[in-house]
């Protein structure tokens, strides 16, 4: 079996490929990589999935046997908190046992280097190379009792420092004064004690859902998308709630519902928050998005005479822009964002708080803010369609059909194409494009498309359905 890191770490099905043996192998490879670069201290954290305590313990046993000091949070920990702790404590890296928003049968290992960002391909390729050449009989382990006695293990609480950092980025006082009423969905994940506690402190009224550990995530995947937030969207209408705020299993992705019970796609949230940060917070600098993300944020940047930086899919590429280009906001359509002077990692908790800050600054319902945005910037119709194709042969056949796209599309003319990440086409209708690419974390091919008018959007929608048959 070949262990491969995707867009956000290594993920696999528990007891199939995600086994104790493979966790030890990956841990030893990361330990070897860290020793090569002179690493000495790392954080090892976990989410709320099945057996994550045991997996985290295995990782720590291997790392400490390699004379690396492990800092381990006692409780399940959000991915952005891991990133923050790496930077705050000046660690040499971090490992989080998580499969993020994947279904409950999955688990995974995320690795972040010393800058706190998701590991770039040049790092994960080195780790994969070490895995391929690893002699499993040479993998050492140390009991955590022994590790503790040798000062190679520290149990700590990363929460207070992270919460203080958020208070420096988000205008908590403005939120308090707005007397907001919110519904919070923690999706049985790591945001417990973080997002719910902050909202309880800052908002007039809070109703919290799924605030306990369930490794099966209620029988679903812990992803804050429109389908999974539908019941809470209906609940908004029964009482004058200002918003629904949700995060995924490791709290790096967000989901937002407005005061009218309408789900807001991440594409729109990113653009709304960019406008807010430029207008209300007077922030300066570029924005960055992935090739799969709506161009709505481009229009915002243009209005404020700022640049747009485009990257391949994967927050690791956006993190690099955040660190090197001082971007105001970076975001991706799958529900991840971060801002200047914060962690170079997706932060769903931050995203939810910034939505509250925006409502507070504007002094208007979220639905009204959305309406005014459309009046200023126009409408952006976009969608993503996922095709579950487990075999490489099936993926290849679908890609071949998209490569011959002009045989299937007769009323839209292709004006240009690129392969920055996957295969992307731009059409003659202003603002219309389509991207097809294989997921880096699941056996899925994703197709993204956008248009500025409803007619062109529906043509693209029908085309995607037709070509996939």
Secondary structure, 3 states (H helix, E strand, C coil): CCCCCECCEEEEEECCCECHHHHHHHHHHHHHHHHHCCCCEEEEEECCCCCHHHHHHHHHHHHHHCCCEEEEECCCCCHHHHHHHHHHCCCCEEEEECCCCCCCCEEEEEEEECCCCECCHHHHHHHHHHHHHCCHHHCCCCCHHHHHHCCCEEEECCHHHHHHHHHHHCCHHHHHHCCCEEEEECCCCCCCCCHHHHHHHHCCEEEEECCCCCCCHHHCCCCCCCCCCHHHHHHHCCCCCCEEEEECCCCCCEEEECCCCCEECHHHHHHHHHHHHHHCCCCCCCEEEECCCCCHHHHHHHHCCCCEEEECCCHHHHHHHHHHHCCCEEEECCCEEEECCCCCCCCHHHHHHHHHHHHHHHCCCHHHHHHHHHHHHCCCEEEEEEEECCCHHHHHHHHHHHHCHHHCCCCCCEEEEECCCCEEEEECCCCCEEEEEECCCCCEEEEEEEECCHHHHHHHHHHHHHHCC
